[in-house]
Structures are given as C-alpha cells and as structure tokens.
C-alpha cells in the first residue's frame, strides 16, 4: 500500500509540473497567481512532494526525512513564487 501511495504522489507531481510547464500560458498563470487562484495547486504540489519524499525515505530506510522534506517544500515554494513573479 505504501508503494502505491508513493507512486500516486510521484504521478501527481509529474502531472502538475507537466501541466504547468507545457500546457499553460505563462501570462495567464501569472494573472492567476496574482489573484490567488494558484494557492490550491501549490498546496497540492508541496503536500505531494513531502509525502512522496517521506514514503520513499521510509521504504529505503535512510534516516529521518523531515529536514530534507522541509528543504524540498521550501525550495518548491520559492521556485514557484520566483517563476510567477518574473
């Protein structure tokens, strides 16, 4: 069950990134970001990234994952904000 959830998280991340990069008009994404309509997508992306990382680390047995998960989520948020602000 854990591997299935891990795969679903990875697929969710991949689909969100693909839709944002290939399927979106950059000007429309900036407008949606400024109006606050992208907050749900950002929350789903960060939550799926953190959950995937925790599940993967638990499966591989590589120590506590919280510092790396926090770093990954912070980096994702910073990259999204930087991309939308420019």
N, C-alpha and C positions, 0 to 999 in steps of 0.2 A: 504494500500500500504506500509505503514511503517513497519507493522509486516511481510509482505512478504520479504521486503528488509533485515530486521533483521534476518529472517530465512535463507535467501540466504547467508548472511555473516557468520552466525554460521556454516552452512553446508560447506562453503568454508574453514573455519578454520579447521573444523574436518577432511575434506578430505586431506588437506595439511599436517596436523600433522600425520594422519594415513599413508599416502604415505611415509613420511619422516621416520617414526619410523619403520613401518613394511615392507615396500616394497623396501627399499633402502639398497644397500650395503654400509656400513659405510666408507670403503676405497674409493669407487667411489664418495661418497658425499664429502669427504674431498678434493679430487682432483678437483672436480667441484667447490667447494668453493674457493680453492686457485687460480683457473683460472678465477674466476669472473663470472661463469655461474649461480651462485645461487642468484645473486642480484635481478633478477626479481621475483623469488619465495619469497624472503624476503620482498620485497616491497609489493607484493600482500598480504602476511600474515599480515604485520603490518597495512596496509590500511584496510583490512577486520576486523581486531581486533578493531581498533579505531572506525570504522564506526558502528560495532555491539555494542560496548560499548556506543557510543553516542545515538544510536537509542533506546537501552534498557533503558538508563537513562532518555531519553525524555519520553518514554512510561510510565515508572513508576513514573516520576515526582520527582526524587531525586536530585535536585540541579544541579549546573554546573558540567559537566563531563570532562572538559579539563584537570584538574590536574591529575585525575585518568587515563585518556586516554594516556597522555604523559608518565606517570609512567608505564602503561601496555606496551606501544610500546617500551619504553626503556628497560624494562625487557625482552621482547621477543627478541630484537636485541642482548642484552648481552648474553642471553641463547644460541641463535643460534651460535653466534661467539665463545663462550666458548666451545660448543659441537663440532664445526668443527675444532677448533684449537688443541684440545686434540687428 
